[in-house]
Amino acid sequence: MAKKPEKTAAAAAKPAKGKGGLWKLILIVLLTTLVAAGAGGGIAWYLLGSGEPGEERPEPERPAIYLPLDPPLVVNFQGSGRIRFVQVGIVLMARDQAVLDGVTRHMPVIRNNLMMLIGNKTYEDLITQEGKELARAEVLAEVINVLETRGELTQVEAVYFNSLVMQ
């Protein structure tokens, strides 16, 4: 009799295998795979994406191209009751060669307008740092104005004075 109770205890310890166990295993593997794929895709979108779906990525900035206005401009102007001279070396900066090609095409008009602009300045205007910065801004605006009226590209970004000698 002792042998019969052992069989029933061993039979009770073994779970009954049925259809439910296999389906549970398949469902767990499938859900784990979907969660891992979703997490991987989300991490990749966050690290490689631009943040907003409709947002465009900015273009990488192109290198600067410089065009000196040679020879330097020599202009006479009024200063403390006598005629003075100023020599200004001007360099234009853009990031597109087509813009500087337009400047070269219209160089006579640009030089003329800049000579008139600088000739209307006084010694007191050009002696201070603020006056020089204002003159640079006015030169940039005049160059852009000439290009715009002539139907050229106007993306000149900066004007630099590489020499400014007053006498």
Buried (B, 14 or more C-beta within 10 A) or exposed (E): EEEEEEEEEEEEEEEEEEEEEEEEEEEEEEEEEEEEEEEEEEEEEEEEEEEEEEEEEEEEEEEEBEBEBEEBBEBEBBBEEEEBEBBBBBBBBBBBEEBBEBBEEBBEBBBEBBBEBBEEBEBEBBEEEEBBEBBBEBBBEBBBEBBEEEEBBBBBEEBBBEEBEBE
